[in-house]
Amino acid sequence: MFKKLLFPFTLALVAALALAGVAYAAARPANTPDESSAAQKLRAGLGQITALGDSQFTVQLKNGGEKVIRVDADTRYVKADGSAGSFADLQVDLWAAGRVVSTAVGPLAHLVILMPAGFDPARKDVTARGAVTAIGADSFTLHTLRGEDLTFAVDGNTQFFGQVHSLADLQPAMLAAVAAQQLGDGSYLAVRVTARAKPQVDVKAAGRVTAIDAASFTIRARDGNTYTFQVTSETRFRSRGGVVKGLRDLRLGMGVGVAARDLGDGQLQALVVIARARKAIP
């Protein structure tokens, strides 16, 4: 099975491979004896280590072919937890990704990233968002935004974030985002679960902003009513392109949709503000 660091490690892998070309250009001379300018183009690769030798290792590629990869004093190594590694950390049967440069005597590794133990490239990573509908002894079911009902198993490596710290904290109707792996039998194992209680929404209104204060704003809604919404740390702003990120970005005449909680005494707390940034009236 994947370790709990799989998803953060996968993101680090993507970033490291993307930056490898820039780092390589700065780290090596343009024309070393066995590396012409034409041969110095870095190539990404992924394979399973099948043999270790003196300053080289052999990998079996996903297409079944084999490659002998040389290393030298400038080769960088990254372990599954993101820390720096060394040639001594390579083991037969581990999967390794990285960047190599073609030379006259074969591929030379610039960057070697060791995948977590149990890594299987045939497995699929799955992400889903939705509402929790059922909770079992070691699993939970999510009704996703796509209308699917997916069941996710959890184990000792599953990480929980948000308002939950374990499966015991999950409650029906909670909103959750799940990162999971699909196992060989088609089932799903949750790697990361972020969940929070569904916010209580008492008022929904859409209209144009007519006033803006230090901690609130007022709109004239399409139904002709006027609403003033308090803005707190819980308020989330959304807009196309992320132009409106907070109260300071609202403008008079701007079209907004608001979901709010009724605090009583005529006070409304804005929970979500969706702004149509391009509809502001000067």
C-alpha positions in Angstrom: 0.0 0.0 0.0 1.0 3.6 -0.4 2.4 5.3 2.6 0.6 8.3 4.1 3.1 10.7 2.5 2.3 9.6 -1.0 0.3 12.6 -2.1 2.6 15.3 -0.7 5.5 13.3 -2.2 3.8 13.1 -5.6 3.5 16.9 -5.6 7.1 17.2 -4.7 8.0 14.8 -7.4 6.2 16.8 -10.1 7.8 20.1 -8.9 11.3 18.5 -8.7 11.1 17.1 -12.2 9.8 20.4 -13.6 12.7 22.3 -12.0 15.4 19.8 -12.8 16.2 21.3 -16.2 16.8 24.8 -14.7 19.0 23.4 -11.9 21.0 21.2 -14.3 21.9 24.1 -16.6 23.3 26.0 -13.6 25.1 23.0 -12.1 27.1 21.7 -15.0 29.4 23.3 -17.6 27.9 23.6 -21.1 30.4 21.2 -22.7 31.9 18.5 -20.5 34.1 15.9 -22.3 31.3 13.3 -22.8 28.3 15.7 -22.9 27.9 17.8 -26.0 25.3 20.7 -26.0 23.0 18.6 -28.2 23.2 15.6 -25.7 22.5 17.6 -22.6 18.7 17.6 -22.9 17.2 16.2 -19.7 14.7 13.4 -20.0 12.2 12.3 -17.3 11.8 8.7 -16.5 10.2 6.1 -14.1 11.3 2.6 -13.6 11.7 -0.2 -11.1 15.3 -0.9 -9.8 16.4 -4.4 -10.8 20.1 -4.3 -10.1 22.8 -2.2 -8.4 26.4 -1.8 -9.5 29.4 0.4 -9.1 28.2 3.9 -9.7 25.2 2.7 -11.7 21.9 1.0 -11.4 19.5 -0.8 -13.7 15.8 -0.1 -14.0 13.0 -1.9 -15.8 10.7 0.6 -17.5 7.0 0.4 -17.7 7.2 -0.8 -21.3 9.3 -3.7 -20.2 12.6 -2.4 -21.4 15.7 -2.1 -19.3 18.1 0.8 -18.9 21.5 1.1 -17.1 21.7 4.5 -15.4 25.1 5.9 -14.4 25.5 8.3 -11.5 28.4 10.6 -10.6 29.3 13.0 -7.8 26.8 15.6 -9.0 23.8 13.2 -9.0 21.2 14.4 -6.5 18.9 11.9 -4.6 15.6 12.6 -2.9 14.0 10.0 -0.6 10.3 9.3 -0.2 9.9 11.6 2.8 11.4 14.5 0.8 14.7 14.5 2.5 18.1 14.3 0.8 19.3 10.8 0.0 22.3 9.0 -1.4 23.2 6.1 -3.7 23.2 3.9 -0.6 19.4 4.4 -0.3 18.7 2.7 -3.7 17.3 -0.8 -3.3 16.3 -3.5 -5.7 12.5 -3.6 -6.3 12.0 0.1 -5.4 10.6 2.4 -8.1 12.6 5.4 -8.9 11.8 8.5 -10.9 14.1 11.3 -12.1 15.9 13.1 -14.8 18.8 11.7 -16.9 21.0 13.2 -19.6 22.1 11.3 -22.6 25.9 10.9 -22.9 28.2 9.0 -25.2 28.4 6.1 -22.8 24.7 6.0 -21.8 22.2 7.8 -19.6 23.6 9.8 -16.7 21.3 10.6 -13.7 21.1 14.2 -12.7 18.2 13.6 -10.2 17.0 10.4 -8.7 13.7 10.4 -6.7 12.9 7.2 -4.7 9.2 6.4 -4.7 7.6 5.1 -1.5 7.8 1.4 -0.7 4.8 -0.3 -2.2 4.4 2.3 -5.0 2.5 0.8 -8.0 2.2 3.1 -11.1 -0.8 1.0 -12.3 -2.8 2.3 -9.3 -5.0 5.4 -9.8 -5.1 8.4 -7.6 -8.6 9.6 -6.9 -9.9 12.9 -5.5 -13.5 13.6 -4.6 -15.6 16.2 -2.8 -19.1 15.9 -1.4 -21.2 15.2 1.7 -20.7 12.3 4.0 -23.8 10.0 3.9 -22.7 6.9 5.9 -20.0 5.9 8.4 -18.9 2.4 9.1 -16.3 0.7 11.4 -13.4 1.4 9.0 -14.9 3.3 6.1 -17.3 6.1 5.1 -19.5 6.9 2.1 -19.4 10.2 0.2 -22.1 11.5 -2.1 -19.9 13.4 -4.5 -20.6 16.6 -6.4 -20.9 14.5 -9.5 -23.7 12.5 -8.0 -21.8 9.4 -7.3 -21.8 7.4 -4.0 -18.2 6.3 -3.2 -17.1 4.3 -0.2 -13.6 4.9 1.1 -11.8 2.6 3.5 -9.5 4.1 6.1 -6.4 2.7 7.8 -3.7 3.7 10.3 -2.0 5.9 7.6 -5.1 7.9 6.7 -4.6 11.6 7.6 -7.5 13.7 8.8 -7.7 17.5 8.6 -10.2 20.3 9.1 -12.7 19.7 12.0 -11.9 16.0 12.2 -8.9 14.1 13.6 -10.1 10.5 13.0 -12.9 8.5 11.5 -14.7 8.8 14.8 -15.1 12.5 14.3 -16.9 12.2 11.0 -20.6 12.9 11.1 -23.3 12.4 8.4 -23.9 15.6 6.3 -20.3 16.8 6.9 -18.7 18.3 3.8 -15.5 16.4 2.9 -12.6 16.4 0.4 -10.9 13.1 -0.1 -7.6 12.1 -1.7 -7.5 8.3 -2.2 -5.8 5.5 -4.0 -7.7 2.9 -6.0 -6.7 -0.6 -5.1 -6.4 -3.6 -7.3 -9.9 -4.9 -6.5 -11.4 -1.5 -7.5 -12.0 -0.3 -3.9 -10.7 3.0 -2.6 -8.4 3.7 0.4 -8.5 7.2 1.7 -5.1 8.8 2.2 -6.2 12.3 3.2 -9.6 13.4 4.5 -10.5 17.1 5.1 -14.0 17.5 6.6 -16.1 20.2 8.3 -19.7 20.6 9.4 -22.0 21.9 6.7 -22.5 25.6 7.5 -26.0 26.8 8.6 -27.3 29.0 5.8 -30.4 31.0 6.7 -30.4 33.6 4.0 -29.5 33.6 0.3 -29.6 36.8 -1.6 -28.2 38.2 -4.9 -28.0 41.9 -5.9 -25.6 44.9 -6.2 -23.4 46.4 -3.5 -24.8 49.7 -2.3 -22.5 50.4 0.7 -19.2 49.1 2.1 -18.0 49.6 5.7 -15.0 48.5 7.7 -16.6 45.1 8.6 -19.8 44.9 6.5 -21.4 45.6 3.2 -24.9 46.2 2.0 -26.7 45.0 -1.1 -30.0 45.8 -2.7 -31.3 42.4 -3.7 -33.3 41.4 -6.8 -36.4 41.1 -4.6 -36.1 44.8 -3.8 -35.0 44.2 -0.2 -31.9 45.7 1.4 -29.5 43.4 3.3 -26.4 44.2 5.4 -23.9 41.4 5.9 -21.2 41.2 8.6 -17.8 40.0 7.4 -15.8 37.8 9.7 -12.9 35.4 9.5 -15.4 32.7 8.4 -16.4 34.6 5.3 -15.1 33.2 2.1 -15.0 35.3 -1.1 -15.0 33.8 -4.5 -14.8 35.4 -8.0 -13.7 34.6 -11.5 -10.0 34.7 -11.6 -9.7 35.3 -7.8 -10.0 39.1 -8.3 -12.2 39.5 -5.2 -10.4 38.0 -2.2 -11.9 40.0 0.7 -14.1 42.9 1.7 -11.4 45.4 0.6 -11.9 44.2 -3.0 -15.7 44.8 -3.2 -16.8 47.9 -5.2 -20.1 49.8 -5.2 -22.4 48.5 -7.9 -20.6 45.1 -8.0 -23.0 42.2 -8.5 -22.8 39.6 -5.7 -24.5 36.5 -4.4 -24.4 35.9 -0.6 -25.1 32.9 1.6 -25.4 34.0 5.2 -26.3 32.9 8.8 -29.0 34.8 10.8 -27.4 35.8 14.1 -30.6 37.3 15.4 -31.4 41.0 16.1 -31.4 41.6 12.4 -27.7 40.7 12.0 -26.5 38.6 9.1 -23.1 36.9 9.0 -21.8 36.4 5.4 -20.5 32.8 4.9 -19.9 32.9 1.2 -19.7 35.9 -1.1 -19.6 35.2 -4.8 -18.7 38.4 -6.7 -19.1 39.2 -10.3 -16.0 41.3 -10.5 -16.6 42.6 -14.0 -20.1 43.9 -13.3 -19.1 46.8 -11.0 -20.7 50.1 -11.8 -18.3 53.1 -11.6 
